[in-house]
Amino acid sequence: MATNIVMPQMGYDMREGTVVRWHKQEGETVARGDVLAEIETDKATVEFEAYTSGVLGKIMAAPGVVVPVGELIAVIISPGEPLPVNLTQGAAKPPAVQPNLAAPASTQPVVLAPTAATPGEIREVRASPIARRLARERGINLVDITGTGPGGRIVEQDVLGYTPAETLAAVPAPSASLKPPPARVELSRMRQAIARVTADSKREAPHFYVTAEVDMTRAMDLRRDINEAIAGDGRVTVNDLIVKAAAIALVKHPKFNASFQGEYLRMNASINIGIAIALETGLMVPGISDCAGKSLTEIAAASKDLIERATSGHLRNQEYSETTFSISNLGMYDVESFAAIIYPPHAAVLAVGTVKEQAVVRNGELAVARMMQATLSTDHRVADGAEAARFLVEIKNILENPVTLLLQA
């Protein structure tokens, strides 16, 4: 039986996507879970996995074509089955070619027209998906950029650091009589998406905030002992400790792993914690799935892998669209305390600052402890202040008695 493959909604506010590259070609066998294509959203390039098995019978969306969510992009059929007769209905079609417009992004090497300086020469340009998107948004021709990645591949930093030669030539010499013109900075698609999501969240979800001070002394000692015992790249970060503590607390306080759905709460069965990752182009919140079922070291490995793939633009669909709670950590920037905006459709977000040595009073005596500020932003439609306080104190108690992080798988 034929299965229509449509443009998925990979994120709360996704309205359209672009097929960057097909991993399977027409006539190839497809197994459930195979990466079928790479799809670019406003925020990331995501690996889209097949949700059925069969043969890729027809590709309906060409690479570089913007397709609305829910529209047909491909058809998977059973071996030997004929294609449906009405495939053209609702299928995405490439836009008409217009002069003087940059070609759509693709992860495949593209062939560009020869330049005037080298008549007849054809140059193959290799670039990452993020680099292609940035170049398109900034109106930069990739052929003008020198890549610093492996094999001369153009990467994100190459595009961010590129300044056209004509722009440099047009800059006038400094003069006391000249005033700088008003600046206009165009927003990237990611920044526009962030603006839209955060504005919607603050407008629709009534935020309230509770803050607690967490004594991280024992947790930091535990982290040191674990990292001394682990060889290789499996080191545990402070954020890993917080993710695991939040997962344990969410099991006891499932309302904070839910989402408001108008007249009811959707209680999520799996605890998938999103971690805020800052990229040059903006912020994204991909997630680690089933955090309640993972050990601390498994969370550490999953977090490291997630950050690396988010940076290179190789996230999976579920990591981008199925998070249920989120954590934002600015401790590495020496920020002591802040309040984060809830990432829709989550019920809450935990914001943590730096772990800092400070004087504390213990049993009537002055001592030095490593303290951390944690602020929980909560959707008041989902929970009240007392519930949020109990949930945050649960996280605090787990981190202050960190053996719990090792006892729960």
Steps between C-alpha positions, in 0.01 A plus 500: 500500500634843405590737784506873447804668658417860586707794623513438878446763765836492676448762764216689666491788252621332180283596204718391208824320428752441224633164389875555499602155384338161436689208655297249299429504129193384313492121480718447810385284790409693814485352852309660784745729683727558201598862442288590201598864453653807662242772557587861579274696735535856622739383769679185393565234242335183629531138392152373412454128560258278310201393707418203279686239294481433126640648182539872433261516207498870424671819621259792481710782650826593330793616716480873572121523465306654791210271592219579749459265796267211413555508124619198305877463456531130408316170468614164639345191341520124553742308274335450161209731579407757232509869585168669582353680199435836670845585628507848348214616723639707785860425405760771550634642176825693455452875463556660164863598441550875517810696402749641751382279786733276701451127450327311783710337769620143469750283677611353166788663312357759262641615168507875459535705186855599402626834620624770269853467630523133406302446179375147453605385848246304704550491873347244735399652833478284812322653799315395815119545518535782754757677282270476198207638694703790638637582154151499352361723776787748459498498120856364479620286211680199645749502212651818649579337836808298586408197708702409808325168572622152405590485132431872459137463607332830585376503859290737706793711623620559143168662408476699823850639449462582130498863383447568128792677333274772357374576852854551625581723203191711559591588860603869507809622677439615858392860529395707796217650295349163407231349717432126483184424303208332676567128522260238369570142600291243317371219719576142408214251468608348831491836679159573351376163624640565849329839508170344398514209746608704802242772434225239466613326818503817713167614355312171533656331804468692831853459636587505868838435659639330811869504594703280732861498611663159455807383690695321227802410716429127522378482140823659376705256709304211348559636151874525569515139625305369198718687251819378665374143464384533139745473216451670164231749407226384737544784749195620691418873490310709753214515253486119487450495878214748467335309214506176700369672814216659302410163345475336842288788631272492195411138575359616834351821358365400157294816459821685409558250221159583353366765261190718505253404226211742554252295702736226617863421581691259280705284736809379316602141569869553419726758662689664213705791632603774260825684562542853370795516258633837386619509138643794310167533319278472808362261759357152463365254757554141382433225749629182660229235489394278792718676759327313783624170356859613447784492750702812574786389275256410221350849523852647485580304182163586342544868583847518345377327185192725480704821523744383233222410257301816573809704415561310176133497398428127535217475750234230484134584473401384850788688662369821351125454540424266793652676803279526810703718742802724453807629681693818424846534654701824487746396769787479250460876443538575872132600524370453854125507442243554224144403402439316173199515266302176478557308176155413358319274557689421822354574841826627650868574448783488755764775481827450686798725558863445584623288790684746722690478826347714770477527875213312667395433858484132598404395850569851622848512349634678192607273212573514127262320264452479125158652438275526194185701431215315327183668371196310379271677251155339503185531290235601755235324292672171584616541860482734797772655714499238775530218244788676326673554834473131591636397161795739519580394857495138382771584245692690769487207742619254235799718409587556865484124563653389169524128574141496373637582154678164498227287654238563233567356154 
